[in-house]
């Protein structure tokens, strides 16, 4: 009983701690990414979402906020990496809450997420910048861990039900 109470009290602490780290990392990532405003030669390459949604960048005012994160991930990847891992902790915590008591569904969800990470890692694999190459590796490793975890949990859940 004491162990269950301890686990339940740790979950919100972990969640809100990760939320605070995510917010701080997002702030610093956006700050570092705001350098994009002053580098017009980088706009066609780093303002990916602005180019995609608005058809191009005419001035720094046109740049979407998410493009600051792209720029930071490419050239200053420390805080975007912290953002990714804290977002992953938040995402996994919410998925555990949603699929509580449904081990098979949670395992399948993790396997699907692993597939998404493999696709993201593959999309970034050919990036010439060190930051996005790092993210490619991080996505592949995270996908591999989630795949192994999901398959292992699924096998255990299937053995328990038979």
N, C-alpha and C positions, 0 to 999 in steps of 0.2 A: 504494500500500500504506500509506504514511504517513497519507494522508488518511482511509482507512478506519479505521485504528487510532485516530486523533484523534476521529473521529465516534463510535466505539464507547466511548471513554473519556468523552466528553461526555454521553452518554445517562444513565448512572447519576447523574452529578453534577447534571444538570438535574432528574432525577426526585427525588432526595433533597433538593435545594434547594427544590423546589416542595412537597415533603412537610413540610419544616420551616416554610416560610411558611404552608402550610395549617393546620398545628397551632397556630401562633402566632395567626393570624387567627381560628381557631375559638375559642381561649381568650378573646381580646378580644371577639369577637362574643357569646359566651355571657355574659361579664361584663356587657357593655352591655345585653344582653337580659334579664338578671336583674332589671332595673328593673321588669319586668312584675309581679313578686311584689307590689309596693307600689301598683299601679295597678289596683284591682279594677274600675273603670269601663271599663278597656280589655280585660278578660278575654273578653267575648263577641266582640270583633273581632280580637284578636291571638292568643288561645289557640285557634287554628283546629283544630289536631290534637287537642288535649284535648277540645274540644267535639265533634268528629267521632267520636273513639274512645270517650270516656268519657261523653258526653252532657251535659257541662257542667263548670264549675269551681265548686266550693263553697269552696275555700280555696287559698292559694298552694301548698300541698303537692301539690295535684292536677295542677298544670301540668307538662306533659311538656317535656323538654329541647329538643326541636325547636321548640317554641313560643317559646323565648327567641331562637332564630335568626330566626323570623318577625318578632318584635318589633324586633330589632336591624335587620333589613333594612328595616322600615317607617320607623323613626325615626332610626337611626344607621347608614347604609348603607356607610360606608367599609370596615370590616373584613369584613362579608358580601360586599362586592364583591371584595375581595382573596381571600376564600375561594373565590368562584366562579371567578375566573381561575386560581388555583392548582389547583383541582379540575379545571378544564378542561385544564390542562397535563398533570396526572396521567392523566386519562382518555384524552387523545389519545396520550400516550406508551404507555400500556398497549394501546391499539387498534393502534398501529404495531407493537408487539411481537407481538400476536396475529395480525394480518393480514400479517406479514412475508412478502414475496414474492408477495402476492396483491393487486395494485394495484386490480383491478376490485372485489374484495370490500370493500376499504378505502374506495373511492370510494362505493360503494352505502351502506356503513355511515355515512359522513359525511353523505350526502344524507338518510338516515333520521334521524340526529341533528339535522340542520337542521330537519326537520319537527317534531321534538319541541320545539326551541327556539321555533319559530314558534307552536306551540300554547301553550307557557308564556308567551310574550310577549303573546299575545292574551288569555290568562286574566287577566293582570295589568294590561292596558291601562286598564281603567276604575277603577283604584285611586285613591282620593282622597289617598293619602300620596305625598310626593315620593320616598321611598325605593323603593317598589314601582313607581312610574312609571319611575324610573331603571332598575330591573331589567327592566321591560318593554322599554325601549329597548335595553338590553344584550343581552337574549335575541334580539330581532329582528336586531340587527347581527351577533351571533355566528352566528345561523342563516343570515343572508345570506352571510357569509364562508364558512361551512362548505358551503353550497349551491354557491356559485361554485367553491370549491376541489374539492368532490366531482365536480361536473359536468366541470370542466376536466380533472381527473385521469382521469375515466372516458373522456372523449373521447381523451385521449392514449393511454391503455391500449388502447383499441379500435383506434386507428390503428397502434400497434406490432404488434398481433396480426394485422392484415390485410395 
